[in-house]
């Protein structure tokens, strides 16, 4: 399996500098706010999105201050969405640790998310990175649209495969596409190259989200959230959507009954998870994920080969093969 540390090597020095750059960017004059934000920073993930920014920048030019500002804005935006998501989903775990809302309550968690979002946008305006701000603001809009669309469709339980891809395109893939776009923009003004990199990133983001959705049907602890969480939250994702689409009327009725009325019954949720495995939902989702990832790699490899481009291709493969 691909190792993330090896993929990071072309930009390892820049990522190390980014750690300090990002920490400095989140500081506030309010000590209590710093306490919560520092907890969040200590609980950070693999920083995949800043890695996308730096690799795309190095692929097309020389990493500079604009690249660091873009990566910081992206990571702040991503952190804000995670905090807000945990409040919306009533999730009290994040990467095997307590979430912000679990420790400090929903009200403070929402305010922390707002603070991170505002810092991400302010960094761009203060440094007069207006085009970067424009690209990121579009991602903010699409992320909110995706969340609201998912909320509406989950309430009505009428999500088909087309709607599913619309939701994850906006909610997850948009930010990964934006990561590649702003990284590229930090070193070149070629609008066509920036657009193409964004579209490649969206494809990678779709594959990334499908992998996350498959995790929800696997053992607890893989990504630090309980198994079956999506079912409990009445979220229809690709593995289950495929099973529903290929079930007869009576089977669909039984499945929907579990989601609507028995989604907190551990035994019923487990039975539904077992059904998704038995009916090929996981295999179907994995096949779609692999196809989309391959599309992204093929489009990326139309650009001239260099170390950063090869690392990006490996990163795409990593996000669909990761175990957590």
C-alpha positions in Angstrom: 0.0 0.0 0.0 1.1 3.6 -0.7 2.6 5.4 2.3 1.5 8.9 2.9 4.9 10.0 4.2 6.5 9.0 0.9 3.8 10.9 -1.1 4.6 14.0 1.0 8.3 13.9 0.3 8.4 16.4 -2.6 6.9 19.0 -0.4 7.9 17.7 3.1 9.9 20.9 3.9 7.0 23.2 3.0 4.5 21.1 5.0 6.8 21.4 8.0 6.8 25.2 7.7 3.1 25.1 7.1 2.5 23.7 10.6 3.9 26.9 12.2 2.3 29.1 9.6 -1.2 27.6 10.2 -0.8 27.7 14.0 0.1 31.4 13.9 -2.9 32.1 11.7 -5.4 30.8 14.2 -4.3 32.8 17.2 -6.8 35.1 18.9 -6.7 37.8 21.6 -9.3 35.7 23.5 -7.4 33.0 25.6 -10.5 30.8 25.9 -10.8 30.7 22.2 -7.1 29.8 21.8 -7.7 26.9 24.3 -10.4 25.4 22.1 -8.6 26.0 18.8 -5.4 24.5 20.1 -7.3 21.3 21.0 -8.7 21.2 17.5 -5.2 21.7 16.0 -3.8 18.9 18.2 -6.5 16.7 16.9 -5.8 17.5 13.2 -5.9 14.7 10.6 -3.5 14.0 7.9 -3.8 17.5 6.3 -4.7 16.0 2.9 -6.1 19.3 1.6 -3.0 21.4 2.3 -1.0 18.5 0.6 -3.2 18.9 -2.5 -2.5 22.6 -2.5 1.3 22.3 -2.2 1.6 19.5 -4.7 -0.5 21.2 -7.3 1.6 24.4 -6.8 4.9 22.6 -7.2 3.5 20.7 -10.2 3.0 24.0 -12.1 5.6 26.3 -10.6 7.5 27.4 -7.5 5.8 27.3 -4.0 5.6 30.8 -2.5 3.8 32.8 0.2 0.6 32.8 -1.8 0.7 29.0 -1.7 1.0 29.0 2.1 -1.9 31.5 2.4 -4.1 29.4 0.1 -3.3 26.2 2.1 -4.1 28.0 5.3 -7.4 29.2 4.1 -8.3 25.8 2.8 -7.4 24.1 6.1 -9.3 26.6 8.1 -12.4 26.2 5.9 -12.1 22.4 6.2 -11.8 22.6 10.0 -14.8 24.8 10.2 -17.0 22.4 8.2 -15.9 19.5 10.4 -16.9 21.4 13.6 -20.2 22.4 12.1 -20.8 18.8 10.7 -20.4 17.3 14.2 -23.0 19.7 15.6 -25.4 19.0 12.8 -24.9 15.2 13.0 -24.8 15.2 16.9 -21.5 13.4 16.6 -19.4 13.3 19.8 -16.3 11.6 18.3 -13.8 12.9 15.8 -10.7 10.8 15.0 -11.2 8.7 18.2 -11.3 11.8 20.4 -14.1 13.9 21.8 -15.5 16.4 19.2 -15.6 20.1 20.0 -19.3 20.0 20.6 -19.0 17.1 23.0 -16.5 19.0 25.2 -17.8 22.6 24.9 -21.4 22.3 23.7 -23.1 23.1 20.5 -23.3 26.8 20.9 -19.5 27.2 21.4 -18.8 24.7 18.7 -20.9 26.7 16.1 -19.0 29.9 17.1 -15.6 28.1 16.8 -16.6 26.9 13.3 -17.6 30.5 12.4 -14.4 31.8 13.8 -12.3 29.4 11.7 -14.3 30.2 8.6 -13.9 34.0 9.1 -10.2 33.6 9.7 -9.8 31.6 6.4 -11.6 34.3 4.4 -9.8 37.2 6.3 -6.4 35.8 5.5 -7.1 36.1 1.8 -8.5 39.6 2.0 -5.7 41.0 4.3 -3.1 39.7 1.9 -5.1 41.0 -1.1 -5.4 37.5 -2.5 -8.7 38.4 -4.1 -8.8 35.7 -6.8 -8.0 33.1 -4.2 -10.8 34.5 -2.1 -13.2 34.3 -5.0 -12.3 30.6 -5.6 -12.7 29.7 -1.9 -15.9 31.6 -1.5 -17.4 29.5 -4.3 -16.4 26.4 -2.3 -18.0 27.8 0.8 -21.3 28.4 -1.1 -21.3 24.9 -2.6 -20.4 23.2 0.7 -23.5 24.9 2.3 -25.7 24.0 -0.6 -24.5 20.4 -0.4 -25.2 20.2 3.3 -28.7 21.7 2.9 -29.5 19.4 0.0 -28.4 16.4 2.0 -30.5 17.5 4.9 -33.6 17.9 2.8 -33.2 14.6 0.9 -32.4 12.7 4.1 -35.6 14.0 5.7 -37.6 12.8 2.6 -35.5 9.7 2.0 -35.7 10.1 -1.7 -31.9 10.1 -2.6 -31.0 8.2 -5.8 -27.6 7.8 -7.3 -27.7 11.1 -9.3 -28.7 13.1 -6.2 -26.1 11.4 -4.2 -23.3 12.5 -6.6 -24.7 16.0 -6.6 -24.6 16.1 -2.8 -21.0 14.8 -2.5 -19.8 16.9 -5.4 -20.9 20.0 -3.5 -20.3 19.0 0.1 -16.9 17.2 -0.2 -15.5 17.2 -3.7 -15.8 20.9 -4.2 -13.3 21.7 -1.5 -10.7 19.2 -2.8 -11.2 20.7 -6.3 -10.7 24.1 -4.8 -7.5 22.9 -3.1 -6.0 22.0 -6.4 -7.3 25.2 -8.0 -5.9 27.6 -5.4 -2.6 25.7 -5.3 -2.3 26.0 -9.0 -3.4 29.7 -9.0 -0.7 30.5 -6.5 1.9 29.9 -9.1 0.2 30.6 -12.5 -2.5 32.8 -13.9 -3.4 30.4 -16.7 -7.2 30.1 -16.2 -7.5 27.0 -18.3 -4.9 25.1 -16.3 -6.6 26.3 -13.0 -10.0 25.1 -14.3 -8.7 21.7 -15.4 -7.0 21.2 -12.0 -10.2 22.0 -10.2 -12.1 19.5 -12.2 -9.5 16.8 -11.6 -9.7 17.6 -7.9 -13.5 17.3 -7.9 -13.1 13.8 -9.4 -10.6 12.9 -6.6 -13.0 14.3 -4.1 -15.8 12.2 -5.3 -13.6 9.1 -4.9 -12.5 10.3 -1.5 -16.1 10.6 -0.2 -17.2 7.2 -1.6 -14.3 5.7 0.4 -15.5 7.4 3.5 -19.0 6.1 2.9 -17.7 2.6 2.5 -16.0 3.0 5.8 -19.3 3.4 7.5 -20.1 -0.2 6.7 -16.8 -1.5 8.2 -15.5 -2.0 11.7 -15.8 0.7 14.3 -12.7 2.8 14.8 -11.5 2.9 11.2 -12.1 6.6 10.9 -12.9 7.2 14.6 -16.7 7.2 14.1 -19.1 4.3 15.0 -20.2 1.9 12.3 -23.6 2.5 10.8 -23.6 6.2 11.7 -25.0 7.2 8.3 -27.9 4.8 8.7 -28.6 6.2 12.2 -28.6 9.7 10.7 -30.9 8.6 7.8 -28.2 9.3 5.2 -28.5 7.2 2.1 -25.0 6.7 0.6 -23.9 4.8 -2.5 -23.6 1.3 -1.0 -27.2 1.4 0.3 -28.6 3.3 -2.7 -27.4 0.6 -5.0 -29.1 -2.1 -2.9 -32.3 -0.1 -2.9 -32.2 0.4 -6.6 -31.8 -3.4 -7.2 -34.4 -4.6 -4.6 -38.1 -5.5 -5.2 -40.9 -3.4 -3.8 -41.3 -5.3 -0.6 -37.6 -5.4 0.1 -37.3 -1.7 -0.4 -40.3 -1.2 1.9 -38.6 -3.2 4.7 -35.3 -1.4 4.2 -36.9 2.1 4.3 -38.9 1.0 7.4 -35.6 0.3 9.3 -34.1 3.7 8.2 -37.3 5.6 9.2 -38.3 3.9 12.4 -35.6 1.6 13.7 -32.4 3.5 12.8 -31.4 3.5 16.5 -31.9 -0.2 16.9 -28.4 -1.7 16.9 -29.6 -5.1 15.8 -31.7 -3.7 12.9 -28.9 -1.4 11.8 -26.4 -4.3 11.8 -28.9 -6.5 9.8 -29.0 -3.7 7.2 -25.2 -3.4 7.1 -25.0 -7.2 6.5 -27.6 -6.9 3.7 -25.6 -4.2 2.0 -22.6 -6.5 2.1 -24.6 -9.5 0.9 -26.2 -7.6 -2.0 -23.0 -6.2 -3.4 -23.4 -2.6 -2.3 -19.8 -2.4 -1.1 -18.4 -3.9 -4.3 -20.5 -1.6 -6.5 -19.4 1.5 -4.6 -15.8 0.4 -4.7 -16.0 -0.1 -8.5 -17.5 3.4 -9.0 -14.8 4.9 -6.7 -12.0 3.2 -8.7 -13.4 4.3 -12.0 -13.7 7.9 -10.9 -10.2 7.9 -9.4 -8.8 6.5 -12.7 -10.4 9.3 -14.6 -8.7 11.8 -12.4 -5.3 10.2 -12.8 -5.7 10.0 -16.6 -6.6 13.7 -16.8 -3.7 14.6 -14.5 -1.2 12.7 -16.5 -1.9 14.9 -19.6 0.3 17.5 -17.9 4.1 17.2 -18.2 5.6 14.6 -15.8 7.4 15.8 -12.8 7.9 14.7 -9.2 4.9 16.6 -7.9 2.6 15.3 -10.6 3.6 11.7 -9.8 3.0 12.4 -6.1 -0.4 13.7 -6.8 -1.3 10.6 -8.8 -0.1 8.5 -5.9 -2.1 10.7 -3.5 -5.3 9.9 -5.6 -4.5 6.2 -5.3 -3.8 6.6 -1.6 -7.2 8.2 -0.8 -9.1 5.2 -2.3 -6.8 2.5 -0.7 -6.5 4.0 2.8 -7.6 2.0 5.7 -8.7 4.9 7.9 
